[in-house]
């Protein structure tokens, strides 16, 4: 092998190593970007889950209050009917 051939091989090897370093750096950059996006998405999902739980809690309380109001109204109506019936018999 001549000195020129050896020099050419050395240059090709150096260029290949440089390309691999660039690829590795790009891969590392892409990987970190993806990791950051995943963390952001997880955080957003936790926020959404918290909002949903809060909404469900408020909805449950509202439904409970509504049912109490209906029950109170129904009882008042039944009581009025009962009293009306008693008055009619007198």
C-alpha positions, 0 to 999 in steps of 0.5 A: 500500500502506498503512502497516497493510498494510506492517506486517502484511507485515513481521510475517508475514515476521518470523514466517516467518523465526522459524519457519524458524530454529526448523526449522533449529535442530531439523533441526541438532539431529536431524542431530547426534543421528543423527550421534552414533548412527551413530558409536556404532553404528560403534564398537559394530560395531568392537567386535563385529568384534574379538570375532568375530576373537578368537573365531575365533582361539581356535576355530582354536587349539582345533581345532588342539589337538584335531586334534593330540590325535586324531593323537597318539591315532591314532598311539599306537593304530596303534603299539599294533596294530603292536606287538601284531601283531609279538608275535603272530608271535613 
